[in-house]
Amino acid sequence: MLKDRIRKYLPVVLDLETGGLDNKKNPILEIAIQLLEYRDNNFELGELIRYHIEPFKDLEIDPESLEFTKIDLSHPLRNAVEENVALKNISKAINQQRSKYECSRVILVAHNAHFDLGFLVEAFKRNKIKNLPFHPFSVLDTVSLGALATGQTVLARICKELNIDYVNELAHSAAYDAEVTAKVFCKIFNDFN
């Protein structure tokens, strides 16, 4: 059972795109979670949930971050929601998955996971949402897993070594990066098993 695989932790893959590198002064602009299913002692991709997020008021956006991510905040099809809506909806989906697999905690899986966790902690604080669904400091980082499994730390290079398709033009979208990171996590964990 999944709850027996990682100390009763449910792994949930997450990626954020942000308006800078400072989790106290820069906003989250995109968030995506890739839920995982567990069948025959193997992890596989489940539902992907993503949101474009309206920048939280009074936070600063570093123009270089928009240049890097190619996020157009004024794009008419962006359909951004308020940060607290996205956080509450993602928390609900995560908690439903945690209950489904009878896990006691949820552990964040991400590429450079502590970066994402820092932004999440600050977002939950500023929105006065009490229950962060993830463990407050333990993470599973695909940088470390990739270094162990392939000798690489860059997501694109890890994917190349693991024969996982990686399209540079799609990178730096929270949804795409969450999906690719989940494939890396599944491949490494399933091969280890």
Stockholm file with secondary structure:
# STOCKHOLM 1.0

chainA/1-193         MLKDRIRKYLPVVLDLETGGLDNKKNPILEIAIQLLEYRDNNFELGELIRYHIEPFKDLEIDPESLEFTKIDLSHPLRNAVEENVALKNISKAINQQRSKYECSRVILVAHNAHFDLGFLVEAFKRNKIKNLPFHPFSVLDTVSLGALATGQTVLARICKELNIDYVNELAHSAAYDAEVTAKVFCKIFNDFN
#=GR chainA/1-193 SS CGGGTTTTEEEEEEEEEESSSCTTTSCEEEEEEEEEEEETTEEEEEEEEEEEBCCCTTCCCCHHHHHHHTCCTTCTTCCCBCHHHHHHHHHHHHHHHHHHTTCSEEEEEETTHHHHHHHHHHHHHHTTCCCCSSCSSCEEEHHHHHHHHHSCCSHHHHHHHHTCCCCGGGTTCHHHHHHHHHHHHHHHHHHHC
#=GC SS_cons         CGGGTTTTEEEEEEEEEESSSCTTTSCEEEEEEEEEEEETTEEEEEEEEEEEBCCCTTCCCCHHHHHHHTCCTTCTTCCCBCHHHHHHHHHHHHHHHHHHTTCSEEEEEETTHHHHHHHHHHHHHHTTCCCCSSCSSCEEEHHHHHHHHHSCCSHHHHHHHHTCCCCGGGTTCHHHHHHHHHHHHHHHHHHHC
//
